[in-house]
């Protein structure tokens, strides 16, 4: 069954504009197909979070947040795959499949787990974009706990993001 439908816009163009940072990865690249390591186990992958590195944070950066959002999921609200907050400002990378350095933590994604959840679009669906984003944050702690939803984290980030970097690979069956 094909779920043909229009591609929604880049969700970050709908937020207040902030300066850009550089986000790079040894594992994922803009517009390129995700490899099996970053696909959900239920879809035949290894469910590993990709390696990410960032630079160009502005003065005043006190912490970082990392997110992975799929605006192409067949829901009105997309699908949050990964939401990490309170990464120390001294951190400028995270290894493939790595645990999080204190005091950073992940909130539950839309699959209900507090970890990275790899891509798993429905068979026959449109290609999905996965927006891996680093947010330079102007406060050390975002003020949420591990019970916060990705939407609440995103709401708080809208008021505390100084800059962001984006890498958006794709995946389809």
Secondary structure, 3 states (H helix, E strand, C coil): CCCCCCCCCCHHHHCCCCEECEEECCCCCCCCECCHHHECHHHCCCCCCCCEEEECCCCCCCEEEEEEEECCCCCCCCEEEEEEEEEECCCCEECCCCCCCCCCEECCCCCCCCCCCCECCCCCCCCEEEEEEEEEECCCCCCCCCCCCHHHHHHHHHHHEEEEEEEEEEECC
